Structure formats: structure tokens, C-alpha cells
Amino acid sequence: MSLCTNCGIATDRCNTIGRRRLEDEMILSIVQEWVAPQTVNDNDFICQACWKHANAISLDKSISEESVRAPSIGHRRVCIHCGRSLLRRVRCHQLRTGEVQERRIHEVIREWILPRTVGASSVICHSCWVQANKASRNFHSGPSTSGSSSLVVNELNSQDIPHLEELPTTQGTYSALSAPIIGNLIVLPDYYRAVETESRCFVEGCQGHERNRITLTMRKQLLKMYNYYVPANNRLCDIHLTCTSWNFISDISDNIINTFSANQIQDMFSLKE
């Protein structure tokens, strides 16, 4: 994925975004001022919008040095991880460090985007938030050995795992933690499900008329990769049946339901086997 060195937008997601190599020395020096302390060279790219800003500054001799150093970005509210534009996206998350969960997600994203850094106003899309939240459970913060997005995970040998003795059960000594319950439904904050329907393609807003039954393999993949549960009898149109990427799920608010019945949760367990 090619991200703009300056604003971070994914230049290969849309043909209209465009990208320009930093071949002009003046534009290169301007972008270097913008992204410091990160370093750039003439092999890096910026999007067309950022290039226009930098080019306008390079041609305007009346602009002061302070104005040149002031960061200028061509696209605002961009997911710092995947580079999607979030201007029209309802579900996105600002990276904060207030609560424990927020700090863990912050650490994961910071590791993923190296050598770039997380800013005070950085945001991520909901898909990346779900992935980071899932990864944060096994994440161990430490010095990175490369600029890749791999995580450092605590690995324990079998001999390092202490033997746990069974404690005598005493009635009333503890209370089991339970997920929030709404009526007969259980709320699972980290999982989402589709609307249960056989009359049409379950992707909200789809105009396809075909009603193909979703395959077991696709149901397992959606649950594993996106924490997205699809009931067994749901239908898909021809286009979505052959869809290779489901990143658009988080864009459709009607597809984001995190309440589950007991039968649905039991079915989810069977899909993970």
C-alpha cells in the first residue's frame, strides 16, 4: 500500500487521488520540514493535493520561512494505519491514552506505523480499531527491530508456564463476570453481526437481486478476519458472493450490530472450531 508521506492517505485506493515522487529539491525540502523528524528522500511519494500545496509554496517567494515550516496537509482525517479518508466515515476513533484499553491500542498502532509517529489528532477507521483492539490483547510493548507492522508477542515455553492448582470451590465466594445483557440478547463489544435475512443480499444498500446462500468458508473468514458474524441462512448477491475484501463493512452503520442471541453465540463458537 502506497501512503502519502505527508498526509498519510492511501494513494492507490482511488485513481483521482494521484501521487507524485519527490524529485524536485525545493518540494522535497518543504515536505521534509512538514514531516520532521521523519526523514524523506527523492524515492518517497506524496499525494497530488499535498504536492500542489508544496509546489505553490515553492513558487511563492513572499512566503516566510515560518510559513514553510508550518505543516500543511492535502487530506484531513485520514486513518493513520490504512490511509482511508475518514471525512464521510461515521465510525472512526481518535487515538487517546486515557484508559488502559486506549493505551494498548495506541501502542499497537504506534508499532504498526513505524517509522511514522502518532500525533495528538491522529485517528483510525473502525476496521483498524477492531484489528488493533484484538491484537492488543497479546501485544508486548518493546523496541522494534524493523519498520514492519509485525507485533512483538510474549512467547512462553511449556516449562515457563506455572502449574495451576485447583482451588476449592466455596459457594458465594465469587461472582462470574458476564457480558451486558439487553433483554434476551447479549452485547459483545468486539464482535458484530449482519442483519438476519433470506429475502435479499444482507449487505445494507445492495441492489442486487440474486439470493445466493453464503458459504461456510466465507462465514468462517468473515468471523476470523473481521470479527463479523453472518447467520447461516443469509443471502448474497453475485457481486458480494465473489468479493475478496470486506473492509467496507465498517462504512455501513446498519451492518454494525453487536447484540447476539444465545444460539448465535453458540454458532459463532462452532465456526471457530
Long-range contacts (C-beta under 8 A, 24 or more apart in sequence): 1-82, 1-83, 2-45, 3-83, 4-45, 4-46, 4-47, 4-50, 4-74, 4-75, 4-83, 5-31, 5-35, 5-38, 5-40, 5-44, 5-45, 5-46, 6-31, 6-34, 6-35, 6-46, 6-47, 6-50, 6-54, 6-72, 6-73, 6-74, 7-46, 7-47, 7-49, 7-50, 7-73, 7-74, 7-75, 7-76, 7-78, 8-75, 8-78, 8-79, 8-80, 8-83, 8-116, 9-47, 9-74, 9-75, 9-78, 9-83, 9-84, 9-85, 10-82, 10-83, 10-84, 11-45, 11-47, 11-83, 13-83, 13-84, 17-47, 17-48, 17-49, 17-75, 18-47, 18-48, 19-45, 19-46, 19-47, 19-48, 20-45, 20-46, 20-47, 20-48, 20-51, 21-45, 22-46, 24-55, 24-58, 26-58, 27-51, 27-54, 27-55, 27-58, 30-54, 30-57, 30-58, 30-68, 33-68, 33-69, 34-69, 34-71, 34-72, 34-73, 35-71, 38-115, 38-116, 38-117, 46-74, 47-74, 47-75, 48-74, 49-74, 49-75, 50-74, 50-75, 77-123, 78-123, 79-123, 79-124, 79-125, 79-128, 80-109, 80-113, 80-116, 80-118, 80-119, 80-122, 80-123, 80-124, 81-109, 81-112, 81-113, 81-124, 81-125, 81-128, 81-132, 82-124, 82-125, 82-127, 82-128, 82-247, 84-125, 86-123, 86-125, 89-125, 89-126, 89-250, 89-251, 90-251, 90-253, 91-125, 91-126, 91-250, 91-251, 91-253, 91-256, 92-123, 92-124, 92-125, 92-126, 92-129, 93-123, 93-124, 93-125, 93-126, 93-129, 94-121, 94-122, 94-123, 95-122, 95-123, 95-124, 101-133, 101-136, 104-133, 104-136, 104-137, 104-139, 105-129, 105-132, 105-133, 105-136, 107-136, 107-139, 107-141, 108-132, 108-135, 108-136, 108-139, 108-151, 111-139, 111-141, 111-144, 111-149, 111-151, 111-152, 112-149, 112-151, 113-149, 114-144, 114-147, 115-147, 125-250, 126-250, 126-256, 127-226, 127-247, 127-249, 127-250, 130-190, 130-226, 130-227, 130-250, 133-190, 134-190, 134-227, 182-259, 184-261, 184-262, 185-259, 185-260, 185-261, 186-259, 186-260, 186-261, 186-262, 186-265, 187-258, 187-259, 187-260, 188-258, 188-259, 188-260, 188-265, 189-258, 190-227, 191-227, 191-228, 191-229, 191-258, 191-260, 191-268, 192-226, 192-227, 192-228, 192-229, 192-249, 192-255, 192-256, 192-257, 192-258, 193-228, 193-229, 193-230, 193-231, 193-257, 193-258, 193-260, 193-264, 194-228, 194-229, 194-230, 194-231, 194-234, 194-255, 194-257, 195-254, 195-255, 195-257, 196-231, 196-233, 196-234, 197-234, 197-235, 198-233, 198-234, 198-235, 199-235, 200-235, 201-235, 201-236, 201-237, 201-240, 202-230, 202-234, 202-235, 202-236, 202-255, 203-236, 203-237, 203-240, 203-252, 203-255, 204-252, 204-254, 204-255, 205-252, 205-254, 206-237, 206-239, 206-240, 208-237, 208-238, 208-239, 208-240, 209-237, 210-235, 210-236, 210-237, 210-238, 210-241, 211-235, 211-236, 211-237, 212-236, 212-237, 212-238, 212-241, 214-241, 216-271, 219-271, 220-271, 220-272, 222-246, 223-268, 223-271, 223-272, 224-272, 229-260, 229-264, 229-267, 229-268, 229-271, 231-264, 231-267, 232-267
